Amino acid sequence: MEQVGVREGFEELYGAAPEGVWAAPGRVNLIGEYTDFNEGFVMPLALPHTAVAAVSRRSDGVLRLHSADIEGPVVELRVDELTPRSDTGWAAYPAGVVWALREAGHAIGGADLHLSSTVPTGAGLSSSAALEVVTALALDELYGLGLTRPELARLAQRAENDFVGVPCGVMDQTASACCTEGHALHLDCRDLSIRQVPFDLAAQGLELLVVDTRVKHALGDGAYAERRAGCEEGARQLGVSHLRDVAYEELDAALARLSDERVRRYVRHVVSDDHRVERVITLLDAGDVRAIGPVLTDGHASLRDDLRISCPELDLAVSAANSAGALGARMTGGGFGGSAVVLVEAADADGVTKAVVEAFAEAGFTAPRVFPAVPSAGARRIG
């Protein structure tokens, strides 16, 4: 139904059928936060929620962009005049991809795009990466560029870093481009090697819930960039290229060499979260899925206390879920709002959901949206 609507919307806007329709998912990160730009490890999975794009090529250098989800006219730009950090609102994400492709030497002559997304915005579920990746995949296939999925992810990341101006790592775009159904993605952010890790929760009688707190955040507001700069400062003081190079077993000794308390906290989080990703991998390989719950909760404490990117709503989601019998929970994504993930026995999912919703009501918070995170397919052509 979504595909038909986007195709019909394209025809209504542009007067002809699109050459194709593509989809790219949002993601939720199971474990490994703020580790990607430190060349560490992350473990996301794709959501069933997707950005969908109906697209056709143009040869006149014109880029036309329209969103079915945002009121407003078609945004019309010239591909040879695309300028980083220009104020184009939501259109900066797909426009940035066109810019990044052209900067990489690919002859993109223009395009018409009509987009729609079911990925919640501001929920820490990578709605922007989904827009970037669906645009990149569509243009790659239409223009016959022959790019690999990791290459598409890197170009989409460059669009967000250099064109939009958000210094994100490569995890979100890689998850959207490369995840497979029924698996979590173990990504090494140094060499971009990936491993699909079976994550069939239903077979284990488990569910992973996403609690969207509906607290909106904006990673471009400087808080993300400040933490990234702090991590880079920590690496500089420790004499390593990235915090990935600090061994977990040597963490205490490394921390003793840092004089700045803020930098010390950031380093402690990144090195310990890399270790938590490795612990989760070991447990999943052993088939002990339930045992990852406490690792998730430990990760939340680190994000709350060391990185200091949580908020009252996220802390309440985690504590209420765990008090109601969840196996573990943590905030996910860039922080300052957004979502938490909660690992539960499937039989307990309704009870845990009810407890979280009631806790929010008692605290006077906006009611959260709770839904299961089903490991889903990455970007693909759907029409």
C-alpha positions as CSV (number, residue, x, y, z in Angstrom):
1,M,0.0,0.0,0.0
2,E,2.8,2.3,0.9
3,Q,4.6,1.6,-2.4
4,V,1.4,2.2,-4.4
5,G,0.8,5.5,-2.6
6,V,4.4,6.8,-3.3
7,R,4.2,5.7,-7.0
8,E,0.8,7.5,-7.4
9,G,2.1,10.5,-5.6
10,F,5.0,10.7,-8.0
11,E,2.8,10.5,-11.0
12,E,0.5,13.2,-9.7
13,L,3.5,15.5,-9.0
14,Y,5.6,15.0,-12.0
15,G,3.1,13.8,-14.7
16,A,4.7,10.5,-15.4
17,A,5.4,7.1,-13.8
18,P,8.7,6.8,-11.8
19,E,11.4,4.5,-13.2
20,G,11.3,2.7,-9.9
21,V,10.5,2.6,-6.2
22,W,13.1,1.9,-3.4
23,A,12.9,1.4,0.3
24,A,15.5,1.8,3.1
25,P,14.9,1.1,6.8
26,G,15.5,2.9,10.0
27,R,17.5,1.1,12.6
28,V,17.7,0.5,16.3
29,N,21.1,-0.1,17.9
30,L,21.2,-3.1,20.2
31,I,24.5,-2.1,21.7
32,G,27.5,0.1,21.0
33,E,26.8,3.8,21.3
34,Y,29.2,6.7,20.3
35,T,31.7,4.0,19.4
36,D,31.4,4.2,15.6
37,F,33.3,7.5,15.1
38,N,35.9,6.1,17.5
39,E,36.5,3.2,15.0
40,G,35.0,0.7,17.4
41,F,32.1,-1.8,17.3
42,V,28.4,-1.4,16.9
43,M,25.5,-3.9,16.6
44,P,22.4,-2.4,15.0
45,L,19.4,-4.1,13.4
46,A,17.1,-2.8,10.7
47,L,13.5,-1.9,11.6
48,P,10.4,-2.7,9.5
49,H,9.9,1.1,9.3
50,T,11.2,2.5,6.0
51,A,11.8,5.6,3.9
52,V,10.4,4.9,0.4
53,A,11.4,6.8,-2.7
54,A,9.9,6.9,-6.2
55,V,12.6,8.2,-8.5
56,S,13.3,9.0,-12.1
57,R,16.4,10.3,-13.8
58,R,16.7,13.8,-15.4
59,S,19.4,14.9,-17.9
60,D,19.0,18.7,-17.4
61,G,20.8,19.1,-14.1
62,V,17.6,19.7,-12.2
63,L,16.9,18.0,-8.9
64,R,13.3,18.0,-7.7
65,L,12.4,16.7,-4.2
66,H,9.1,16.3,-2.5
67,S,8.0,14.7,0.8
68,A,4.5,13.2,1.2
69,D,5.0,13.7,5.0
70,I,5.8,17.4,5.1
71,E,3.5,20.1,3.8
72,G,5.2,22.2,1.2
73,P,5.9,22.5,-2.5
74,V,8.4,20.6,-4.6
75,V,11.9,21.7,-3.7
76,E,13.8,22.4,-7.0
77,L,17.6,22.7,-7.0
78,R,20.3,22.5,-9.6
79,V,22.8,19.7,-9.1
80,D,25.8,21.9,-10.1
81,E,24.8,24.5,-7.5
82,L,24.3,22.3,-4.5
83,T,26.1,24.0,-1.6
84,P,27.0,22.3,1.8
85,R,25.3,23.7,4.9
86,S,22.6,25.5,2.8
87,D,19.3,25.9,4.5
88,T,17.2,23.4,2.6
89,G,15.5,21.7,5.6
90,W,14.6,18.1,5.2
91,A,15.6,18.2,1.5
92,A,19.3,18.6,2.6
93,Y,19.4,14.8,3.2
94,P,18.6,13.6,-0.3
95,A,20.3,16.7,-1.9
96,G,23.4,15.9,0.1
97,V,23.5,12.4,-1.4
98,V,23.4,13.8,-4.9
99,W,26.2,16.3,-3.9
100,A,28.3,13.5,-2.4
101,L,27.9,11.3,-5.5
102,R,29.0,14.1,-7.8
103,E,31.9,15.0,-5.5
104,A,33.0,11.3,-5.8
105,G,33.1,11.7,-9.6
106,H,29.7,10.1,-10.5
107,A,27.8,11.9,-13.3
108,I,24.4,12.4,-11.7
109,G,22.5,14.6,-14.2
110,G,19.5,15.2,-12.1
111,A,16.5,13.4,-10.7
112,D,12.8,13.6,-9.6
113,L,12.1,12.1,-6.2
114,H,8.9,11.7,-4.2
115,L,9.6,10.4,-0.7
116,S,7.6,9.1,2.2
117,S,8.7,7.6,5.5
118,T,7.3,5.6,8.4
119,V,10.5,5.9,10.4
120,P,9.7,8.2,13.4
121,T,11.7,11.4,13.2
122,G,13.6,12.6,16.3
123,A,13.3,9.1,17.9
124,G,16.9,8.1,17.5
125,L,15.9,5.5,14.9
126,S,17.9,7.0,12.0
127,S,15.2,8.6,9.9
128,S,17.8,10.8,8.2
129,A,20.0,7.8,7.3
130,A,17.0,6.0,5.8
131,L,16.4,9.1,3.5
132,E,20.0,9.2,2.5
133,V,20.4,5.5,1.8
134,V,17.2,5.2,-0.2
135,T,18.3,8.1,-2.4
136,A,21.8,6.7,-2.8
137,L,20.5,3.2,-3.7
138,A,18.0,4.5,-6.2
139,L,20.5,6.8,-8.0
140,D,23.2,4.0,-7.9
141,E,20.8,1.6,-9.7
142,L,19.3,4.2,-12.1
143,Y,22.7,5.6,-13.2
144,G,24.4,2.2,-13.2
145,L,27.1,3.3,-10.8
146,G,27.9,-0.3,-9.5
147,L,28.6,0.8,-5.9
148,T,28.7,-1.7,-3.1
149,R,26.4,-1.4,-0.1
150,P,29.3,-0.3,2.2
151,E,30.3,2.3,-0.5
152,L,26.7,3.6,-0.6
153,A,26.8,3.9,3.2
154,R,30.0,5.9,3.2
155,L,28.6,8.3,0.6
156,A,25.4,8.7,2.6
157,Q,27.5,9.4,5.7
158,R,29.5,12.0,3.8
159,A,26.2,13.7,2.8
160,E,25.3,14.0,6.5
161,N,28.7,15.0,7.7
162,D,29.8,17.5,5.1
163,F,26.5,18.7,3.4
164,V,24.0,18.6,6.3
165,G,26.7,19.3,8.9
166,V,26.1,16.5,11.4
167,P,29.3,14.7,12.4
168,C,27.8,11.2,12.7
169,G,29.7,8.0,12.3
170,V,28.9,5.4,9.7
171,M,26.7,3.0,11.7
172,D,23.3,4.4,10.8
173,Q,23.9,4.4,7.0
174,T,25.6,1.0,7.1
175,A,22.7,-0.5,9.0
176,S,20.1,0.9,6.6
177,A,22.1,-0.3,3.6
178,C,23.4,-3.7,4.8
179,C,21.2,-5.3,7.4
180,T,19.4,-8.6,6.6
181,E,16.2,-10.0,7.9
182,G,16.4,-12.0,11.2
183,H,19.9,-10.7,12.0
184,A,21.7,-8.0,13.9
185,L,24.7,-6.5,12.1
186,H,28.1,-6.6,13.8
187,L,30.0,-3.7,12.2
188,D,33.7,-3.0,12.7
189,C,33.8,0.7,12.1
190,R,37.5,0.7,11.4
191,D,37.6,-1.6,8.4
192,L,33.8,-1.6,7.8
193,S,33.8,-5.4,7.8
194,I,30.4,-6.7,8.7
195,R,29.0,-10.0,10.1
196,Q,25.3,-10.9,10.1
197,V,24.6,-12.3,13.5
198,P,21.4,-14.5,13.8
199,F,19.0,-12.7,16.1
200,D,15.8,-14.7,15.9
201,L,14.1,-13.6,19.1
202,A,10.7,-15.2,18.4
203,A,12.3,-18.6,18.3
204,Q,13.7,-18.0,21.8
205,G,10.3,-16.7,23.1
206,L,11.7,-13.2,23.4
207,E,10.8,-9.7,22.1
208,L,12.8,-6.5,21.7
209,L,10.6,-3.6,22.4
210,V,11.3,0.0,21.3
211,V,10.0,2.7,23.6
212,D,9.8,6.0,21.7
213,T,9.7,8.6,24.4
214,R,8.5,11.2,21.9
215,V,11.1,13.5,23.3
216,K,12.6,15.1,20.2
217,H,16.3,15.7,19.9
218,A,18.5,17.4,17.3
219,L,22.0,16.0,16.8
220,G,23.0,19.1,15.0
221,D,22.7,21.3,18.2
222,G,26.3,20.8,19.2
223,A,26.0,18.2,22.0
224,Y,27.0,15.3,19.7
225,A,29.8,17.3,18.3
226,E,31.1,18.2,21.7
227,R,31.3,14.6,22.8
228,R,33.0,13.6,19.6
229,A,35.6,16.3,20.1
230,G,36.0,15.1,23.7
231,C,36.7,11.5,22.5
232,E,39.2,12.8,19.9
233,E,40.9,14.8,22.7
234,G,41.1,11.6,24.8
235,A,42.7,9.7,22.0
236,R,45.2,12.5,21.4
237,Q,46.2,12.6,25.1
238,L,46.5,8.8,25.2
239,G,48.6,8.8,22.0
240,V,46.3,6.6,19.9
241,S,44.6,7.4,16.6
242,H,41.1,6.4,18.0
243,L,39.8,5.2,21.3
244,R,39.3,1.8,19.6
245,D,43.0,1.3,20.3
246,V,42.6,1.5,24.1
247,A,42.3,-2.1,25.3
248,Y,39.6,-2.7,27.9
249,E,42.1,-4.5,30.1
250,E,44.2,-1.3,30.1
251,L,41.3,1.1,30.7
252,D,42.0,1.9,34.3
253,A,45.7,2.8,33.5
254,A,44.5,4.9,30.6
255,L,42.1,6.8,32.7
256,A,44.7,7.6,35.2
257,R,46.7,9.4,32.5
258,L,43.8,11.8,31.8
259,S,43.5,15.0,33.8
260,D,40.2,16.3,32.4
261,E,37.2,14.6,34.2
262,R,34.9,15.1,31.3
263,V,37.3,13.5,28.8
264,R,37.9,10.7,31.3
265,R,34.2,9.9,31.4
266,Y,33.9,9.9,27.6
267,V,36.8,7.6,27.3
268,R,35.5,5.2,29.9
269,H,32.2,5.0,28.1
270,V,33.6,4.3,24.7
271,V,36.1,1.7,25.7
272,S,33.6,-0.1,28.0
273,D,30.9,0.0,25.3
274,D,33.2,-1.6,22.8
275,H,33.7,-4.3,25.3
276,R,30.0,-4.7,25.8
277,V,29.5,-5.3,22.1
278,E,32.1,-8.1,22.3
279,R,30.3,-9.6,25.3
280,V,26.9,-9.5,23.5
281,I,28.5,-11.2,20.4
282,T,30.0,-13.9,22.6
283,L,26.6,-14.5,24.3
284,L,24.7,-14.7,21.1
285,D,27.2,-17.0,19.5
286,A,26.7,-19.3,22.6
287,G,22.9,-19.1,22.1
288,D,22.5,-17.4,25.5
289,V,20.3,-14.5,24.3
290,R,18.7,-13.8,27.7
291,A,22.1,-13.1,29.2
292,I,22.5,-10.0,27.1
293,G,19.8,-8.2,29.1
294,P,22.1,-7.1,32.0
295,V,24.7,-6.0,29.4
296,L,22.1,-3.7,27.9
297,T,21.3,-2.2,31.3
298,D,25.0,-1.7,32.1
299,G,25.2,0.2,28.8
300,H,22.4,2.5,29.8
301,A,24.2,3.4,33.1
302,S,27.3,4.3,31.1
303,L,25.4,6.4,28.7
304,R,23.6,8.1,31.6
305,D,26.5,8.6,34.0
306,D,29.6,8.8,31.8
307,L,28.4,10.2,28.4
308,R,25.5,12.0,30.1
309,I,23.2,11.9,27.0
310,S,20.1,10.4,28.7
311,C,17.1,12.3,29.9
312,P,14.4,11.7,32.6
313,E,12.1,10.0,30.1
314,L,14.7,7.6,28.9
315,D,15.8,6.8,32.5
316,L,12.2,6.2,33.5
317,A,11.6,3.9,30.5
318,V,14.6,1.8,31.5
319,S,13.9,1.6,35.2
320,A,10.1,1.0,34.8
321,A,10.7,-1.8,32.3
322,N,13.3,-3.5,34.4
323,S,11.1,-3.2,37.5
324,A,8.3,-4.8,35.6
325,G,10.4,-7.9,34.7
326,A,12.3,-7.0,31.6
327,L,15.6,-8.8,31.1
328,G,17.4,-5.6,30.4
329,A,17.0,-2.2,28.8
330,R,18.9,0.8,27.6
331,M,18.6,4.1,25.7
332,T,19.6,3.8,22.0
333,G,20.8,6.4,19.5
334,G,22.2,9.8,19.9
335,G,20.5,10.7,23.1
336,F,18.8,13.7,24.7
337,G,15.5,12.0,23.9
338,G,14.6,9.4,21.4
339,S,14.1,5.8,22.2
340,A,15.0,2.9,24.5
341,V,15.2,-0.8,23.7
342,V,13.9,-3.4,26.1
343,L,14.5,-7.1,26.0
344,V,11.6,-9.1,27.4
345,E,10.1,-12.5,27.5
346,A,7.4,-12.5,24.8
347,A,4.9,-13.5,27.5
348,D,5.8,-10.4,29.5
349,A,5.7,-7.9,26.7
350,D,2.2,-6.6,27.4
351,G,2.9,-6.2,31.1
352,V,6.1,-4.4,30.6
353,T,4.6,-2.1,28.1
354,K,1.7,-1.3,30.4
355,A,4.1,-0.6,33.3
356,V,6.2,1.8,31.2
357,V,3.1,3.7,29.9
358,E,1.7,4.0,33.4
359,A,5.0,5.2,34.8
360,F,5.1,7.9,32.1
361,A,1.5,9.0,33.0
362,E,2.3,9.1,36.7
363,A,5.3,11.3,36.0
364,G,3.3,13.6,33.8
365,F,5.3,12.8,30.6
366,T,3.8,12.5,27.1
367,A,2.6,8.9,26.5
368,P,5.4,6.9,24.8
369,R,4.9,4.8,21.7
370,V,6.0,1.2,22.3
371,F,6.4,-1.4,19.5
372,P,8.4,-4.5,18.8
373,A,11.7,-4.2,16.9
374,V,11.6,-7.1,14.4
375,P,15.0,-7.5,12.7
376,S,14.2,-6.6,9.1
377,A,15.8,-6.3,5.6
378,G,18.1,-3.5,4.6
379,A,17.7,-1.2,1.6
380,R,16.1,-2.7,-1.6
381,R,14.2,-2.0,-4.7
382,I,10.5,-2.7,-4.2
383,G,8.9,-1.6,-7.5
